[in-house]
Amino acid sequence: MQQDITTLTWEAFEALPLREKAPYLMQDDGMPFHTLFAQQFGRPLLERLCDLATKIRRVAKRREGALFLASLLSHKRAMLYFSQPSSRTFLSHLSACEILGMRTGSVRDASTSSELKGESQEDSVRTFSSYFDLVIMRSPARGLAERMAWVLGNSERNIPIINAGSGKDQHPTQALLDVYTLVRSFETQGGIDGKTVVFVGDLLRGRTVRSLAYLLTRFRDVRQIFVAPRELQIKDDILEMLRRRGVAYEVSHDLRRWLPEADAVYMTRIQDEWDTASGESARIDTSAFKLGPDEAALMRPSAAILHPLPRRDEISTALDRDPRAKYWRQMRNGMWIRAALIAATFGKAAEIDAYYADHPKP
């Protein structure tokens, strides 16, 4: 049941555990109004959005279907406010908006906005809400999207916010596309339930890993393995969450040990953009946390290799044509699941269901 965010001060809202914040961010139909963190998504909602993404993907293959989709939100406008650099996440959300017919504006460099004159990010987002019907925002500042959801909820112009990455915390729409990629990868193998997922690389600062680790707890008997240099290992708060939920997990520094048992390997790059001026990442030996042909030979033929991208040398380009390499499909899946999320946010899921049921499938 949706709860009224105007009944809470910012301090009271900020202090709530994430699971208790979720009802303030949802609509009465169970769909998100604001999408801020992974804890908003239970398994029924995940399955609903994955199903909707597949329908959008199939409908869009025909010209008449693409025109139908482009009519759904042609009366709406979206602002993409990316104060942290991104190409894939920006273009994926932009493409998702275009699929649904939304007109868009963007700010990708704070130096081109009034923030250069001293305007706060809060005032910038309030300004965007005057002109647009949705704000998709990515920021290096922790908790900014959450703060703005509260601010707009207490304004006369409450519009949805989608968190496209906030600080080192969460990246919920990346986790959605990761789940959708796993659903598609395992659709002939019984789904995600019972699988072993091995996370590799910079797990300390990888917000995609944090969000996906949580969403995987929504499925049954998924074992999570965290393989990283000691300096970049997953934080204790994620491990504590897994313990509370009774999830089997292992923390390891030996990639080869776990590759034969992996149903999915989720590779990540070293996120040295979070380094201090001393450049500490360069002093960490990451040579044992890379995936090449020799490592892939240890994996099952049915396994899936994922990566949120961009990559450096942690996955050899020699694997790009390996049928287990799903990271290019993963990137395209982001467009479809984000289109599904935006459509659901604006109450268009039922229209897509009806169109899909009434028209031939490609």
Helices and strands as residue ranges (DSSP letters): G 5-7, H 10-15, H 18-21, G 22-24, G 38-40, H 43-59, H 63-72, E 77-82, H 88-99, E 103-107, G 110-112, G 114-117, H 121-131, E 134-139, H 144-153, E 161-166, H 172-185, E 196-200, H 207-216, E 223-227, G 230-232, H 236-244, E 249-252, H 255-258, G 259-261, E 264-267, G 272-274, G 280-283, H 293-296, E 304-306, G 317-319, H 327-345, H 349-358
